[in-house]
Amino acid sequence: NNYHWYLKQEMRFARTFVSFFAWDAEIAHRLHVITADGSLFCYEFHWTTNQSGGTRQTNLCEVAVIDGARLLLTPFKRRVVPPPMAAQTIQLPAPVNQIAFGSLGMLALLSD
């Protein structure tokens, strides 16, 4: 982890707040959340590494690391920079919850 903690996921609950949360005792990576209005949410977290394909000459085989509202990008066809460093940092208006790479570029899903 190079002595750096990354914010990987942010959950927002509109018009209410969290009154209780706990990790499941039997199912690994499952989080139970109860909000003040009595709603129950169950989340399962799994580690996935996504990168651009790098199969074409124009594709730079980029890897993105989520760190709150910052995306740390490194094009591995041009340079190898280990986290927590990156070749480029993009500051976004809200925390990033997910990144997807496709033939047309990269898509970031924000928490808001």
Backbone as a chain_set.jsonl record, in Angstrom:
{"seq": "NNYHWYLKQEMRFARTFVSFFAWDAEIAHRLHVITADGSLFCYEFHWTTNQSGGTRQTNLCEVAVIDGARLLLTPFKRRVVPPPMAAQTIQLPAPVNQIAFGSLGMLALLSD", "coords": {"N": [[0.809, -1.2, 0.0], [2.132, 1.15, 0.112], [2.127, 2.953, 2.225], [-0.074, 4.656, 1.963], [-3.416, 5.464, 2.127], [-6.279, 4.872, 0.214], [-9.315, 6.439, -0.801], [-11.811, 4.542, -1.887], [-14.521, 4.129, -2.305], [-17.576, 5.859, -1.976], [-20.552, 6.284, -0.297], [-23.666, 7.79, -0.527], [-26.532, 8.918, 1.187], [-29.517, 10.139, 0.474], [-31.497, 12.608, 2.026], [-31.474, 11.383, 4.548], [-29.67, 9.759, 7.252], [-26.983, 7.567, 8.238], [-27.675, 5.18, 10.64], [-26.756, 2.803, 11.654], [-24.182, 0.437, 10.972], [-22.573, -2.568, 9.828], [-20.198, -5.165, 9.254], [-20.848, -8.24, 7.61], [-21.056, -11.266, 9.414], [-20.822, -13.789, 8.34], [-20.598, -13.729, 5.548], [-18.029, -12.768, 3.619], [-16.816, -9.511, 2.833], [-19.297, -8.253, 2.701], [-21.401, -5.587, 3.532], [-23.67, -4.26, 5.853], [-26.085, -1.753, 6.083], [-28.07, 0.431, 7.941], [-30.415, 2.947, 7.74], [-31.617, 6.08, 9.176], [-34.307, 6.29, 8.566], [-35.15, 3.704, 8.585], [-34.5, 2.078, 6.436], [-32.854, -0.693, 4.898], [-29.729, -1.537, 3.621], [-27.627, -3.582, 1.667], [-24.356, -4.177, 0.8], [-21.886, -5.49, -1.37], [-18.461, -5.845, -1.638], [-15.851, -6.092, -3.944], [-12.579, -6.648, -5.122], [-11.319, -5.348, -8.071], [-9.306, -5.06, -10.906], [-9.059, -2.803, -13.421], [-8.125, -1.915, -16.705], [-7.139, -0.065, -19.624], [-7.239, -1.687, -22.807], [-4.819, -1.845, -24.44], [-4.18, -3.16, -26.761], [-4.036, -2.045, -29.272], [-1.965, 0.115, -31.252], [-2.448, 2.822, -30.741], [-3.634, 2.758, -28.266], [-2.83, 3.33, -24.948], [-2.551, 1.577, -22.847], [-3.602, 2.231, -20.233], [-3.813, 2.639, -16.694], [-5.971, 3.311, -14.047], [-6.143, 4.699, -10.84], [-8.28, 5.027, -8.148], [-8.696, 7.676, -5.947], [-10.48, 9.02, -3.875], [-11.796, 12.006, -4.955], [-9.941, 12.186, -6.884], [-8.315, 10.99, -9.793], [-5.757, 8.844, -10.516], [-3.651, 8.48, -13.095], [-1.805, 6.337, -15.252], [-0.026, 5.737, -18.165], [0.973, 2.769, -19.206], [2.34, 1.934, -21.466], [4.063, 3.942, -22.001], [5.387, 4.753, -19.645], [6.391, 3.518, -16.435], [5.028, 3.942, -13.457], [4.787, 3.556, -10.119], [1.965, 3.224, -7.844], [1.787, 5.149, -4.809], [2.212, 7.169, -6.616], [1.732, 8.773, -9.836], [1.477, 9.16, -13.408], [-0.194, 11.147, -14.279], [-2.619, 13.277, -12.783], [-6.046, 13.642, -12.272], [-8.38, 15.899, -11.156], [-11.616, 15.642, -9.935], [-15.094, 16.748, -9.623], [-16.472, 15.357, -7.61], [-16.234, 12.475, -5.41], [-14.964, 9.476, -6.914], [-16.567, 6.499, -7.851], [-16.39, 4.368, -9.587], [-14.591, 3.15, -12.452], [-14.449, 2.805, -15.964], [-13.113, 1.409, -18.908], [-13.167, 1.824, -22.424], [-13.577, 1.454, -26.01], [-13.769, 4.056, -26.877], [-12.625, 5.588, -24.933], [-12.366, 6.603, -21.513], [-14.564, 6.192, -18.719], [-15.972, 7.692, -15.888], [-17.699, 7.025, -12.951], [-19.313, 9.002, -10.722], [-19.827, 9.691, -7.186], [-21.985, 11.313, -6.652]], "CA": [[0.0, 0.0, 0.0], [3.057, 2.28, 0.079], [1.787, 3.875, 3.304], [-1.08, 5.613, 1.507], [-4.762, 4.9, 2.098], [-7.083, 5.441, -0.863], [-10.766, 6.395, -0.689], [-12.235, 3.795, -3.066], [-15.971, 4.114, -2.467], [-18.33, 6.745, -1.111], [-21.992, 6.067, -0.416], [-24.446, 8.917, -0.033], [-27.925, 8.583, 1.443], [-30.265, 11.388, 0.366], [-32.558, 12.922, 2.986], [-31.39, 10.593, 5.775], [-28.289, 9.486, 7.654], [-26.725, 6.191, 8.656], [-27.805, 4.998, 12.088], [-26.025, 1.6, 12.053], [-23.567, -0.352, 9.903], [-21.751, -3.672, 10.331], [-19.785, -6.176, 8.286], [-21.513, -9.524, 7.788], [-20.218, -12.23, 10.138], [-20.708, -15.044, 7.588], [-20.269, -13.497, 4.134], [-16.929, -11.805, 3.528], [-16.95, -8.333, 1.963], [-20.678, -7.742, 2.68], [-21.649, -4.546, 4.521], [-25.077, -3.957, 6.104], [-26.279, -0.363, 6.506], [-29.442, 0.805, 8.279], [-30.526, 4.401, 7.806], [-32.523, 6.59, 10.203], [-35.707, 6.06, 8.176], [-35.431, 2.273, 8.677], [-34.117, 1.353, 5.218], [-31.703, -1.592, 5.022], [-28.945, -1.685, 2.399], [-26.541, -4.557, 1.729], [-23.362, -3.938, -0.246], [-20.781, -6.437, -1.449], [-17.297, -5.211, -2.234], [-14.873, -7.019, -4.525], [-11.449, -5.964, -5.739], [-11.177, -5.573, -9.499], [-8.359, -4.175, -11.574], [-9.449, -2.504, -14.792], [-7.168, -1.109, -17.451], [-7.45, -0.033, -21.049], [-6.738, -2.915, -23.43], [-3.431, -1.803, -24.872], [-3.969, -4.059, -27.89], [-3.764, -1.251, -30.476], [-0.822, 1.022, -31.128], [-2.891, 4.098, -30.186], [-4.077, 2.563, -26.888], [-1.642, 3.473, -24.107], [-2.606, 0.616, -21.738], [-3.675, 3.066, -19.039], [-4.375, 2.142, -15.445], [-6.458, 4.407, -13.216], [-6.305, 4.409, -9.424], [-9.235, 5.948, -7.541], [-8.326, 8.212, -4.641], [-11.496, 10.033, -3.6], [-12.182, 12.759, -6.151], [-8.786, 12.235, -7.792], [-7.95, 9.813, -10.582], [-4.323, 8.779, -10.777], [-3.53, 7.774, -14.375], [-0.478, 6.01, -15.758], [-0.008, 4.992, -19.426], [2.082, 1.83, -19.03], [3.136, 1.804, -22.693], [5.033, 5.04, -22.049], [6.19, 4.811, -18.42], [5.936, 2.704, -15.307], [5.058, 4.75, -12.243], [4.003, 2.798, -9.136], [1.164, 3.979, -6.881], [0.767, 6.185, -4.917], [2.549, 8.161, -7.63], [1.052, 8.56, -11.112], [1.963, 10.024, -14.483], [-1.108, 12.28, -14.401], [-3.706, 13.295, -11.803], [-7.225, 14.402, -12.685], [-9.244, 16.259, -10.036], [-13.013, 15.655, -10.35], [-15.917, 17.508, -8.675], [-17.003, 14.494, -6.554], [-15.504, 11.212, -5.339], [-15.188, 8.502, -7.987], [-16.93, 5.172, -7.35], [-16.07, 3.314, -10.549], [-13.96, 3.538, -13.713], [-14.577, 1.812, -17.037], [-12.387, 1.735, -20.126], [-13.796, 1.309, -23.638], [-12.903, 1.806, -27.262], [-13.806, 5.519, -27.066], [-11.933, 6.275, -23.848], [-12.579, 6.207, -20.123], [-15.777, 6.714, -18.103], [-15.892, 7.707, -14.43], [-18.979, 7.146, -12.254], [-19.093, 9.758, -9.507], [-20.712, 9.314, -6.089], [-23.184, 12.149, -6.597]], "C": [[0.847, 1.258, 0.0], [2.696, 3.368, 1.095], [0.814, 4.971, 2.88], [-2.428, 4.907, 1.45], [-5.573, 5.627, 1.043], [-8.565, 5.375, -0.507], [-11.286, 5.756, -1.977], [-13.727, 3.87, -3.324], [-16.593, 5.1, -1.497], [-19.801, 6.496, -1.362], [-22.711, 7.253, 0.205], [-25.899, 8.478, 0.105], [-28.702, 9.892, 1.498], [-31.352, 11.461, 1.436], [-32.545, 12.057, 4.251], [-29.92, 10.42, 6.147], [-28.189, 8.051, 8.141], [-26.845, 6.112, 10.172], [-27.056, 3.757, 12.577], [-25.392, 0.984, 10.813], [-22.696, -1.421, 10.529], [-21.382, -4.585, 9.173], [-20.479, -7.485, 8.625], [-20.556, -10.524, 8.443], [-19.973, -13.503, 9.332], [-20.273, -14.863, 6.14], [-19.224, -12.39, 4.052], [-17.264, -10.691, 2.54], [-18.377, -7.798, 1.867], [-20.867, -6.78, 3.845], [-23.148, -4.306, 4.618], [-25.171, -2.54, 6.646], [-27.761, -0.157, 6.791], [-29.469, 2.321, 8.439], [-31.579, 4.799, 8.843], [-33.99, 6.374, 9.849], [-36.067, 4.578, 8.14], [-35.083, 1.465, 7.438], [-32.876, 0.514, 5.473], [-31.037, -1.716, 3.662], [-27.858, -2.719, 2.654], [-25.622, -4.319, 0.541], [-22.32, -5.045, -0.203], [-19.648, -5.786, -2.216], [-16.333, -6.283, -2.721], [-13.8, -6.206, -5.236], [-11.367, -6.341, -7.21], [-10.163, -4.587, -10.045], [-8.792, -4.034, -13.023], [-8.359, -1.672, -15.441], [-7.62, -1.066, -18.9], [-6.704, -1.181, -21.718], [-5.283, -2.923, -23.831], [-3.136, -2.675, -26.079], [-3.683, -3.325, -29.192], [-2.612, -0.305, -30.206], [-1.224, 2.337, -30.462], [-3.375, 3.98, -28.744], [-2.852, 2.505, -25.983], [-1.604, 2.506, -22.925], [-2.595, 1.37, -20.409], [-4.307, 2.319, -17.869], [-4.769, 3.363, -14.625], [-6.634, 3.918, -11.787], [-7.234, 5.468, -8.85], [-8.71, 6.364, -6.175], [-9.276, 9.359, -4.33], [-11.943, 10.694, -4.89], [-11.019, 12.914, -7.134], [-8.638, 10.906, -8.516], [-6.462, 9.893, -10.869], [-4.121, 7.9, -12.001], [-2.071, 7.533, -14.743], [-0.615, 5.23, -17.059], [1.2, 4.049, -19.444], [2.858, 1.547, -20.311], [4.212, 2.878, -22.781], [5.939, 5.099, -20.826], [5.57, 3.932, -17.345], [6.141, 3.522, -14.041], [4.198, 4.032, -11.202], [3.152, 3.709, -8.24], [1.927, 4.091, -5.56], [1.12, 7.296, -5.893], [1.774, 7.842, -8.905], [1.639, 9.504, -12.143], [1.111, 11.276, -14.598], [-2.196, 12.147, -13.334], [-4.824, 14.174, -12.327], [-8.083, 14.633, -11.446], [-10.672, 16.368, -10.55], [-13.866, 16.343, -9.287], [-16.495, 16.692, -7.521], [-16.176, 13.213, -6.515], [-15.923, 10.23, -6.433], [-15.514, 7.15, -7.359], [-16.535, 4.058, -8.305], [-15.472, 3.923, -11.813], [-14.193, 2.424, -14.719], [-13.805, 2.32, -18.248], [-13.114, 1.106, -21.301], [-13.049, 1.774, -24.86], [-12.857, 3.312, -27.496], [-13.113, 6.281, -25.946], [-12.286, 5.719, -22.497], [-13.841, 6.894, -19.597], [-15.626, 6.622, -16.594], [-17.29, 7.909, -13.869], [-18.712, 7.824, -10.919], [-20.135, 9.413, -8.447], [-21.976, 10.167, -6.007], [-24.007, 11.943, -7.842]], "O": [[0.297, 2.353, -0.106], [2.928, 4.553, 0.857], [0.878, 6.091, 3.387], [-2.565, 3.871, 0.8], [-5.56, 6.856, 0.98], [-9.026, 4.368, 0.03], [-11.208, 6.366, -3.044], [-14.16, 3.689, -4.462], [-16.193, 5.176, -0.335], [-20.25, 6.497, -2.508], [-22.402, 7.668, 1.323], [-26.429, 7.763, -0.745], [-28.568, 10.663, 2.448], [-32.037, 10.475, 1.706], [-33.55, 12.018, 4.962], [-29.033, 10.886, 5.432], [-29.199, 7.406, 8.42], [-26.205, 6.872, 10.899], [-26.749, 3.649, 13.764], [-25.983, 1.001, 9.733], [-22.144, -1.231, 11.613], [-22.156, -4.758, 8.232], [-20.675, -7.803, 9.798], [-19.387, -10.613, 8.067], [-19.016, -14.227, 9.607], [-19.644, -15.753, 5.568], [-19.496, -11.233, 4.371], [-17.923, -10.926, 1.527], [-18.642, -6.951, 1.013], [-20.545, -7.099, 4.989], [-23.826, -4.164, 3.601], [-24.431, -2.164, 7.556], [-28.61, -0.526, 5.98], [-28.664, 2.902, 9.168], [-32.336, 3.956, 9.326], [-34.832, 6.284, 10.743], [-37.165, 4.222, 7.714], [-35.353, 0.265, 7.401], [-31.958, 0.944, 6.171], [-31.707, -1.972, 2.662], [-27.242, -2.735, 3.72], [-26.079, -4.268, -0.6], [-21.919, -5.487, 0.873], [-19.846, -5.243, -3.303], [-16.037, -7.246, -2.015], [-14.093, -5.195, -5.874], [-11.347, -7.523, -7.552], [-10.17, -3.412, -9.681], [-8.882, -5.017, -13.758], [-7.744, -0.823, -14.795], [-8.386, -1.918, -19.35], [-5.649, -1.598, -21.24], [-4.579, -3.904, -23.591], [-1.97, -2.913, -26.397], [-3.142, -3.918, -30.125], [-2.326, 0.031, -29.057], [-0.443, 2.91, -29.703], [-3.515, 4.995, -28.061], [-1.938, 1.717, -26.225], [-0.712, 2.606, -22.083], [-1.71, 1.18, -19.575], [-5.202, 1.49, -18.036], [-4.01, 4.326, -14.518], [-7.204, 2.853, -11.552], [-7.011, 6.664, -9.039], [-8.331, 5.527, -5.356], [-8.927, 10.527, -4.499], [-12.414, 10.025, -5.809], [-11.105, 13.677, -8.096], [-8.814, 9.838, -7.93], [-5.972, 10.89, -11.4], [-4.392, 6.7, -11.952], [-1.218, 8.404, -14.572], [-1.248, 4.175, -17.078], [2.326, 4.491, -19.673], [3.944, 0.97, -20.246], [5.165, 2.743, -23.548], [7.114, 5.449, -20.936], [4.372, 3.65, -17.361], [7.269, 3.763, -13.61], [2.987, 3.914, -11.392], [3.56, 4.824, -7.916], [2.669, 3.166, -5.226], [0.387, 8.28, -5.985], [1.219, 6.751, -9.035], [2.229, 10.527, -11.795], [1.608, 12.341, -14.964], [-2.637, 11.041, -13.021], [-4.594, 15.3, -12.77], [-8.47, 13.682, -10.766], [-10.927, 17.105, -11.502], [-13.41, 16.509, -8.155], [-16.964, 17.272, -6.542], [-15.488, 12.894, -7.485], [-17.091, 10.171, -6.819], [-14.823, 6.705, -6.443], [-16.362, 2.916, -7.879], [-15.794, 5.048, -12.195], [-14.143, 1.244, -14.374], [-13.839, 3.507, -18.57], [-13.62, -0.012, -21.198], [-12.005, 2.418, -24.755], [-12.0, 3.796, -28.235], [-13.022, 7.507, -26.005], [-12.483, 4.514, -22.34], [-14.15, 8.024, -19.975], [-15.2, 5.591, -16.074], [-17.991, 8.845, -14.255], [-17.979, 7.296, -10.083], [-21.206, 8.9, -8.772], [-22.942, 9.772, -5.353], [-25.063, 12.558, -7.992]]}, "num_chains": 1, "name": "protein.A"}
